[in-house]
Amino acid sequence: MAATDLQKLFDNWREADAAAREAEREVQAAYMKFMDGKGEPPSRELQLRVRVLRRAATDRLTCALTAADKSVGKTPPF
């Protein structure tokens, strides 16, 4: 696998991870407001979105690491 292809796989993971982290921050903020008595707990939809985004990020990382492992003698572009 070409280094640029491997880089794209890691870039895809970084994008998915960033989206998951943002959604996780939204859940955390909602819980903080709820615990302070200033709002509702995070919706089921938001919690589902976090699970879906986190799963996508994990799957993309697995794909990138598998491809890197198959690229003998090449270092993953962290």
N, C-alpha and C positions, 0 to 999 in steps of 0.2 A: 504494500500500500504506500502510495506517495505521501511524503510529509505534509503536503497541502491538504490531502484528503483526511489525514489523521487530525490535522489542525482544525478542519471543519467539524469533525466529530466532537472534538473538545469544545469548540465554540458553540455548537448546538447544545451541549450539556450546560455550559455556562449560562446561556440564555434561558434554558428551562429551569435551572437552579435559581436564577435571579427572579423569575416569575413566581416560583414556589415560595421563595423567601419573602417576597412582597405580600403574597396572600397570607403567609404565616404571621407577618407583622400586623395585618388587618385583623386576624383572629385574636392575636394578643391584645391589640388596642381595644377591641370590642369587649374582651373579658375584663380588662382593667376598668373600663367604664362601668361595666356591669357590677364588678366588685365594689366600686365606689358609689353604687346606687344611682348612676347617671345614665343608664342606658340598658338595652337588652343584651342578652348573651349573643354570641355570633350565631347567625342563622345556619340551619342545616345545609343550605345551598353553599354558603361560604366554606363551611367545614368540608363539604364534598369537593369543592373546587381545590382546596388545599391538598386533599388526598390525591386527587387526579393529577395536579401539577407536580406534587412530590414524586409520585409514581413515574411520571413521564421523565422527570429529571434523573431519577435512579436508573431507569431503563436506558437513557441516553449515555449516562456515565458507564454503565455496564458495557454497552456497545463500543464506546470509545476505548475502554480499557482492554476489551477483548481484541479489538483491532490493533492496539498498541502491542499487546502481547504477541500477536501473530507477526508483527513487524520486527523480526529478529535483528538485533543489532542496532535498533533505532530507539531513541529516548523519547518518551511521550512529551509533547510540548506543554508543560505545565506553565 
